[in-house]
Amino acid sequence: MALTTRRRALTTFGAALAGAVALPATQAWAGGGHHGPRPLRRAHAHNDYEHPRPLYDALDHRFGSVEADIYLVGDQLLVAHDPVDLDPTRTLESLYLEPLAARVRANRGSVYRGYREPLQLLVDIKTEGASTYLELDRHLRRHRHLFTTYAHGRVHPGPVTAVISGDRAARAPMEAQTVRRAFYDGRLSDLGTAAPASFVPLISDNWTLNFSWLGDGPFPAAEREKLRGIIAAAHGRRQKVRFWATPDLAGPARDALWGELLAADVDYLNTDDLAGLESFLDAHRA
């Protein structure tokens, strides 16, 4: 790919986050050199750190998004689902930031060789949001060339886009920054508000609090219309959508629900079953 074309592709991504025209959903972000396996941009590894090889298992299955829960303990950001599982050797730095930096160096500037769309790193804050975010920001600044950055009104794409979820007190210090290496994970209540995609590029919410259907029987027409309305509203503002608490037990109900999510153009499918979602998306060429 010519250098000017590559620059144009990167500029388009930044514009998409900032609220300009997004690329078509099926377009790959091609870089120079050899292309590796096609990443699955819709695949989100929920509680990724609970897999035998955090991050690496998700990347082996070509996932486009991974999730890590963090606790602030002293000046360390420890990765765990519950406080009882905290282990001082399992830090965000050692499990995610350092391996991602090494992989990007090896792949000449991208997480997946030959594809320039950023990997999403969803960081779910489990301790007090403001203080935890400020420590996280210090960690992200150590890898300043790794992360998509918002600076003085513009978005500059990087190999990894960090999105902050969890404790909502993180929002205030993030909004106060003129330079950020992270973005905010909104809720359905944020749809239609003044928050732009350059601050809230992702809308996430609990499926079971918004829909009754769990994949058994037909999808109620009113709920299908509601889902598609949510997606249309978010995409109209250049925001992506993810639901958590969707059925994750392999079987017809999960496949039916995933199929409806794909048909509605939901951006991320949430799972703990890496191989299962990989097979599903490959079968549907999604």
C-alpha positions in Angstrom: 0.0 0.0 0.0 1.3 3.5 -0.9 2.3 5.7 2.0 -0.3 8.3 1.1 -3.0 5.7 1.0 -2.0 4.4 4.4 -2.1 7.8 5.8 -5.5 8.4 4.3 -6.8 5.2 6.0 -5.4 6.2 9.4 -6.9 9.6 9.0 -10.3 8.1 8.2 -10.2 6.1 11.4 -9.5 9.1 13.5 -12.3 10.9 11.9 -14.7 8.0 12.6 -14.0 8.3 16.3 -14.4 12.0 16.2 -17.7 11.8 14.6 -16.9 11.9 10.8 -17.6 9.3 8.2 -16.7 5.8 9.3 -15.4 3.0 7.0 -17.8 0.3 5.9 -18.1 -2.5 8.5 -16.6 -5.1 6.3 -13.5 -3.1 5.2 -10.2 -4.5 6.4 -7.4 -2.2 7.5 -4.6 -3.3 5.3 -1.1 -2.3 6.1 2.1 -3.1 4.2 3.9 -6.4 4.1 2.6 -9.9 4.8 -1.0 -10.2 6.0 -1.7 -12.7 8.8 -5.0 -14.3 9.6 -8.0 -11.9 9.3 -8.9 -10.5 12.7 -12.5 -10.9 14.0 -13.3 -7.3 14.7 -16.7 -8.2 16.3 -15.2 -10.7 18.8 -14.9 -9.4 22.4 -13.2 -11.6 25.0 -15.1 -11.0 28.2 -13.0 -11.5 31.4 -10.1 -12.3 29.1 -7.7 -12.6 32.0 -9.5 -15.8 33.2 -8.2 -17.8 30.2 -5.1 -19.9 30.7 -3.0 -17.5 28.6 -4.5 -14.0 29.1 -4.4 -11.9 25.9 -2.5 -14.6 23.9 -5.5 -17.0 23.8 -7.7 -14.2 22.5 -5.2 -13.1 19.9 -4.7 -16.7 18.8 -8.4 -16.8 18.1 -8.1 -13.4 16.3 -10.3 -11.4 18.6 -10.7 -7.7 18.0 -11.4 -6.7 21.6 -10.3 -8.0 25.1 -11.4 -7.1 28.6 -9.4 -6.8 31.8 -10.8 -5.9 35.2 -8.4 -3.9 37.4 -7.9 -3.0 41.0 -5.7 -0.2 42.3 -3.4 -1.6 45.0 -0.8 0.9 46.0 0.6 2.1 42.7 0.0 -1.2 41.0 -3.0 -2.1 38.8 -3.8 -5.8 39.5 -6.0 -7.8 37.2 -8.7 -10.0 38.7 -12.4 -10.5 38.8 -12.8 -10.5 42.6 -10.6 -9.1 45.4 -10.0 -12.6 46.7 -8.2 -13.4 43.5 -5.7 -10.5 43.6 -2.2 -11.6 42.9 0.7 -9.1 42.9 2.3 -10.9 39.9 -0.8 -10.4 37.7 -0.6 -6.8 36.8 -2.1 -4.9 33.8 1.4 -4.1 32.8 2.7 -7.6 32.7 -0.4 -9.3 31.3 -1.5 -6.7 28.7 0.6 -3.6 28.2 4.1 -5.1 27.9 2.9 -8.0 25.7 1.0 -5.7 23.4 3.9 -3.3 23.1 6.2 -6.2 22.2 3.7 -7.6 19.6 3.2 -4.2 18.0 7.0 -3.8 17.6 7.3 -7.3 16.1 4.4 -6.6 13.7 5.7 -3.3 12.5 3.1 -1.1 14.1 0.0 -3.3 14.4 -1.4 -6.0 16.7 -2.4 -8.1 13.7 0.3 -8.0 11.0 -1.1 -6.3 7.9 -4.2 -5.0 9.5 -4.4 -1.4 10.9 -7.7 -1.4 12.8 -6.8 -1.0 16.5 -7.3 -3.8 19.0 -9.8 -2.6 21.7 -8.6 -3.0 25.2 -11.6 -2.6 27.5 -10.4 -1.8 31.0 -13.1 -2.4 33.7 -12.2 -0.4 36.8 -13.2 -2.2 40.0 -11.8 0.2 42.6 -12.7 3.9 43.1 -12.8 5.3 39.5 -11.0 8.6 39.7 -7.9 7.6 41.5 -7.7 4.3 39.6 -8.0 6.1 36.3 -5.3 8.6 37.1 -2.9 5.7 37.9 -4.0 3.9 34.8 -3.3 7.1 32.8 0.3 7.1 34.1 0.7 3.5 32.9 -0.7 4.3 29.5 1.7 7.2 29.1 4.6 4.8 29.5 3.5 3.3 26.2 2.6 6.6 24.4 3.1 5.2 20.9 0.9 2.2 21.6 -2.5 3.8 22.2 -5.0 5.8 20.2 -4.8 9.3 21.7 -7.1 12.2 21.9 -5.2 15.5 21.9 -6.6 19.0 21.8 -9.7 18.1 19.9 -8.3 15.5 17.6 -8.1 11.7 17.6 -4.8 10.1 16.6 -5.1 6.4 16.0 -2.7 3.9 17.5 -2.4 0.1 17.4 -4.5 -0.3 20.6 -7.6 1.8 21.7 -8.1 1.7 25.5 -11.7 2.1 26.6 -12.5 2.7 30.3 -15.5 0.9 31.8 -16.5 0.1 35.4 -16.7 2.7 38.2 -18.3 5.8 36.7 -16.2 8.2 38.8 -13.5 7.8 36.1 -15.5 10.0 33.8 -14.7 13.4 35.5 -10.9 13.2 35.3 -11.1 11.9 31.8 -13.3 14.8 30.6 -10.9 17.2 32.2 -7.9 16.1 30.1 -6.9 17.9 26.9 -4.7 14.9 26.1 -6.0 11.3 26.8 -4.8 7.9 25.9 -8.1 6.3 26.7 -11.8 6.7 25.9 -15.0 6.2 27.9 -17.4 3.3 27.7 -20.9 4.8 27.7 -24.3 3.2 28.7 -27.6 3.3 26.8 -28.5 6.4 28.9 -25.6 8.2 27.1 -27.2 7.7 23.7 -28.3 11.0 22.2 -26.4 13.1 24.8 -23.8 15.7 24.0 -20.9 13.3 24.6 -19.2 12.9 21.2 -17.7 9.7 19.8 -14.2 11.2 20.4 -15.0 10.7 24.1 -17.6 7.9 24.1 -16.8 5.7 21.1 -18.5 2.7 22.7 -22.0 2.1 24.2 -22.2 -1.0 26.4 -25.1 -2.3 28.5 -26.6 -5.4 30.2 -28.7 -7.4 27.7 -31.0 -8.8 30.4 -31.9 -5.3 31.7 -33.1 -4.2 28.3 -34.4 -7.4 26.6 -36.4 -10.4 27.8 -35.4 -12.7 24.9 -32.6 -15.1 25.5 -32.6 -17.0 22.2 -35.4 -19.5 22.8 -38.3 -19.2 20.4 -38.8 -16.3 18.0 -37.3 -12.9 18.8 -40.3 -10.6 19.7 -40.9 -8.1 17.0 -41.0 -5.2 19.4 -37.6 -6.2 20.9 -36.0 -6.6 17.5 -37.3 -3.1 16.6 -35.9 -1.8 19.8 -32.5 -3.4 19.2 -32.2 -2.0 15.7 -33.2 1.4 16.9 -30.4 1.4 19.5 -27.9 0.4 16.8 -29.1 3.0 14.4 -28.9 5.7 17.0 -25.4 4.8 18.1 -24.1 4.3 14.6 -25.6 7.7 13.6 -23.2 9.2 16.1 -20.3 7.0 15.1 -20.5 5.0 18.3 -20.1 1.2 18.6 -22.4 -1.1 20.6 -21.8 -4.0 22.9 -24.1 -6.0 25.2 -22.9 -8.1 28.1 -24.9 -10.8 30.0 -25.9 -12.4 26.7 -26.3 -16.2 26.8 -22.9 -17.9 26.6 -23.7 -21.6 26.8 -23.1 -23.3 23.5 -26.3 -24.3 21.8 -29.1 -23.2 19.5 -30.3 -20.3 21.9 -26.8 -18.7 21.9 -26.5 -19.1 18.1 -30.0 -17.6 17.6 -29.2 -14.6 19.8 -25.8 -14.1 18.2 -27.4 -14.3 14.8 -29.9 -11.5 15.7 -27.0 -9.4 17.0 -25.2 -9.8 13.7 -28.3 -9.0 11.7 -28.8 -5.8 13.7 -25.1 -4.9 13.1 -24.1 -4.9 16.7 -20.3 -4.2 16.8 -19.1 -6.6 19.5 -20.3 -10.1 20.5 -19.5 -10.8 24.1 -18.1 -14.3 25.1 -15.9 -16.4 27.4 -16.0 -19.1 24.7 -13.2 -18.0 22.4 -13.2 -21.0 20.0 -17.0 -21.0 19.9 -17.3 -17.4 18.8 -14.5 -17.7 16.4 -16.2 -20.6 14.7 -19.6 -18.8 14.6 -18.1 -15.6 13.1 -16.1 -17.6 10.5 -19.3 -19.5 9.5 -21.1 -16.3 9.1 -18.1 -14.5 7.5 -18.5 -11.7 10.0 
